[in-house]
Amino acid sequence: MPDTTPDSTASIPPMNDEARQVLVHLMKQGVILQAEKPKLFAVLCLYQQDIRRHLGEVFLYLTLDERTGVAFVAIENQQPEYTSFGDENEEDTRSLITRRTLTLYDTLVLLGLRKHFQERETAGEQKIMVDEERLLANLAPMLPESDRASLDKRKLSGSLKRFAERKLLTAARGEEGRYQITPLIRYVVNPDFLDRMIAEYKQLAQTAPDQPAAQPTEEPPPEPEP
């Protein structure tokens, strides 16, 4: 007797090879930046509706900003203050995306990067660069004096390399310790959350100048990796 069970995929038209390549890249990497992958980004813009449908089948949605050249996938129907990439403690295992919580130090670096990006973007800069010296200066007010000596370049360099792997930064060619901040950072921490977190870190630093840095009451953002 023939199987009469409805095929849930029958209503989804097949994609051509170009669109399929974009979908595979998104499922593997989670992010496409126009500056790095202009051809893939162009194909994504052309076939975005087909790609959205296929991502929806695995409970993911596509965020696409053609103006800034950013595209990434995240959990369907989830729009928090910062981009959430799932929660490994949740019982809902439908999503292919998991979340890792940032360390306290990486959270501080991320806030410093986002603050610098916001300031330079407001000033009208299109390509926003940052170096280790500027970041160290941005981080110092958020730490008690007793912790500021720990802001060494080696530790900062490791943190920046991790963010570069997550596509939040692009290393400047021929300039060690200098990076371009990608527009993806807008979607990791929004301005309101940034202001609240920075204010809380500064308050902790001022009220306990001789104590090690404490964890703020607000939860830090998840690691930006699909």
C-alpha positions in Angstrom: 0.0 0.0 0.0 1.5 3.4 -1.0 2.6 5.8 1.8 0.0 8.6 2.0 1.8 10.6 4.7 2.2 14.2 3.6 5.7 15.2 2.7 6.5 18.4 4.8 9.2 19.4 2.3 7.0 19.1 -0.8 5.8 22.6 -0.5 9.3 24.1 -0.4 10.7 24.5 -4.0 14.2 23.4 -4.5 17.0 26.0 -4.7 19.5 26.4 -7.4 23.2 25.6 -6.9 24.2 29.2 -6.1 21.6 29.7 -3.4 22.4 26.2 -2.0 26.0 27.2 -1.6 25.0 30.3 0.4 22.7 28.3 2.6 25.5 25.8 3.4 27.9 28.6 4.2 25.3 30.2 6.6 24.7 26.9 8.3 28.4 26.3 8.8 29.6 29.8 9.6 26.5 31.7 10.7 27.7 35.0 9.2 28.3 36.5 5.7 30.0 39.9 5.5 29.8 41.6 2.1 33.3 43.0 2.6 34.7 39.5 2.9 32.4 37.5 0.7 30.9 39.9 -1.9 29.7 37.2 -4.3 28.1 35.1 -1.7 26.4 38.2 -0.2 25.1 39.2 -3.7 23.6 35.7 -4.2 22.1 35.8 -0.7 20.3 39.1 -1.5 19.0 37.7 -4.7 17.6 34.5 -3.3 16.9 35.7 0.3 13.3 34.5 0.3 14.2 31.0 -0.7 17.0 30.9 1.9 14.7 32.2 4.6 12.2 29.5 4.0 14.8 26.8 4.3 16.3 28.3 7.4 12.8 28.4 8.9 12.5 24.7 8.5 15.2 24.3 11.2 13.9 27.1 13.4 16.4 29.7 12.3 15.8 33.2 10.9 18.0 35.3 8.7 18.9 38.9 9.6 20.0 40.7 6.4 21.2 44.3 6.3 22.0 45.1 2.7 23.1 48.7 3.5 25.8 47.7 5.9 26.6 44.4 4.2 25.8 42.1 7.2 23.9 38.8 7.2 23.6 36.3 10.0 21.4 33.5 11.3 19.9 33.3 14.8 17.2 31.4 16.7 13.7 31.9 15.3 11.3 34.3 17.1 14.0 35.4 19.5 14.9 39.1 19.6 16.6 40.1 22.8 18.6 43.2 23.7 21.7 41.5 22.4 21.9 38.7 19.8 21.2 35.4 21.5 22.6 32.3 19.9 20.7 29.7 22.0 21.1 28.5 25.5 22.7 25.2 26.2 20.7 24.9 29.5 17.3 25.2 27.8 15.3 22.0 27.3 14.3 23.1 23.8 16.7 21.3 21.5 15.2 22.3 18.2 17.8 24.9 17.3 21.1 24.1 15.7 22.6 27.1 17.4 24.1 27.0 20.9 25.2 29.8 23.2 28.4 30.2 25.2 28.7 32.8 27.8 31.6 35.2 27.5 34.2 35.5 30.2 34.2 38.7 32.3 37.3 40.0 30.5 35.9 39.3 27.0 32.7 41.0 28.0 34.6 44.1 28.9 36.5 44.0 25.6 33.3 43.6 23.7 31.8 46.6 25.5 34.9 48.6 24.7 34.7 47.7 21.0 31.0 48.5 20.8 31.5 51.9 22.6 34.3 52.8 20.2 32.2 51.7 17.2 29.2 53.8 18.3 31.4 56.9 18.9 33.1 56.8 15.6 29.9 55.9 13.7 28.2 58.9 15.2 31.2 61.0 14.1 30.5 59.9 10.5 33.2 57.4 10.0 32.4 54.6 7.5 35.4 52.3 8.2 35.9 52.1 11.9 39.4 51.1 13.1 40.7 50.4 16.6 44.0 49.5 18.1 45.0 47.9 21.3 46.1 51.2 23.0 42.7 52.8 22.4 40.9 49.7 23.8 43.1 49.7 26.9 42.1 53.3 27.5 38.4 52.4 27.0 38.6 49.5 29.4 40.4 51.2 32.3 37.4 53.3 33.6 35.3 50.1 34.0 37.8 48.4 36.3 38.9 49.1 39.9 42.4 50.6 40.1 43.7 47.3 41.6 42.7 45.5 38.3 44.0 48.0 35.8 47.5 46.6 36.0 46.2 43.4 34.6 45.2 45.0 31.3 48.2 43.7 29.5 48.4 43.6 25.7 49.0 39.8 25.6 45.6 39.1 27.2 43.9 41.8 25.1 45.5 40.4 21.9 44.0 37.0 22.6 40.6 38.4 23.2 40.7 40.4 20.0 41.7 37.3 18.0 38.8 35.4 19.4 36.4 38.2 18.3 38.1 38.3 14.8 37.3 34.6 14.5 33.6 35.5 15.3 33.6 38.1 12.5 33.3 41.0 14.8 36.7 42.2 13.8 38.9 42.1 10.7 42.7 42.4 11.2 44.3 45.3 9.4 46.8 44.1 6.9 50.4 44.9 7.9 49.4 46.5 11.1 49.7 44.2 14.1 47.3 44.9 16.9 45.0 47.1 14.7 41.5 46.0 13.6 38.5 47.1 11.7 35.3 46.6 13.7 32.6 45.1 11.5 29.0 46.2 11.5 28.0 42.8 12.9 28.8 44.3 16.4 25.6 46.4 16.2 23.6 43.2 16.4 25.5 41.7 19.3 25.0 44.6 21.7 22.5 47.3 21.2 23.0 50.9 22.4 20.7 50.8 25.4 22.2 47.6 26.7 25.7 49.0 26.1 25.0 52.1 28.2 23.5 50.1 31.0 26.4 47.7 31.2 29.1 50.4 31.0 27.4 52.4 33.7 27.2 49.4 36.0 30.8 48.4 35.5 31.9 52.0 36.2 29.8 52.1 39.3 31.3 48.9 40.5 34.8 50.2 39.9 34.1 53.5 41.8 32.4 51.9 44.8 35.1 49.2 45.3 38.3 50.7 44.1 40.5 48.3 46.0 38.5 45.2 45.3 38.8 42.8 42.3 36.3 43.4 39.6 32.9 42.0 40.4 30.3 40.5 38.1 27.5 43.0 37.2 24.0 42.1 38.1 22.9 42.1 34.4 23.9 39.0 32.5 26.7 39.5 29.9 26.1 38.8 26.3 26.6 35.4 24.8 29.6 34.5 22.8 28.8 35.6 19.2 29.4 32.3 17.6 26.7 30.1 15.9 
